[in-house]
Amino acid sequence: MSLDPPTLTTARLQLRPFEKDDLGPLFELHSSAEILRYWDAPPWTDRSRAERFLAVCRRLAEDGSGVRLAIDLVSDGDFIGWCGLSRWNPDFRSASLTYCLSDRAWGRGYATEAADALVQWGFDTLDLNRVQAEADTRNTASVRVLEKLGFVHEGTLREDCVVNGEVSDSFVYGLLRRDRRTATAGSGR
């Protein structure tokens, strides 16, 4: 079953399916060593990587295993990153959350706002019961995003990847449907 990538609008952001025009900004995002300092893959050096990324986005939607959406500012249409749900398993009603934002968008709550909209879409449209996310243990900003969204720290994967040539640990976070209901009821959403 294929998935139709949605267009989601929040107060400040629009999450939308990727387009061919996103190749340049996407390459710029993923070629930055600073932005990818906690990422489990090196910065891109070849522009064809952006084309392969878009091909994977299409394949995720076509095979029904997830969606990746570009994130634009509503105010000026500026591309600031992307957010995705992957590894969607309809039998287990679970998926994994990933996001990557430009450093010029850091510290403004955009990651939280974008991930919140996509996670809500996942619960509403995909009937998810669980969303999982992982963050490098040194990435305190990403940990804060997940905790603001109500994700619960469930454990640590010891030395599970190599980041910039250095063995690294990852925190595992999970958000259950029932926890989401409790969190949104308390927040007035």
Disulfide bonds with the S-S distance in Angstrom:
none
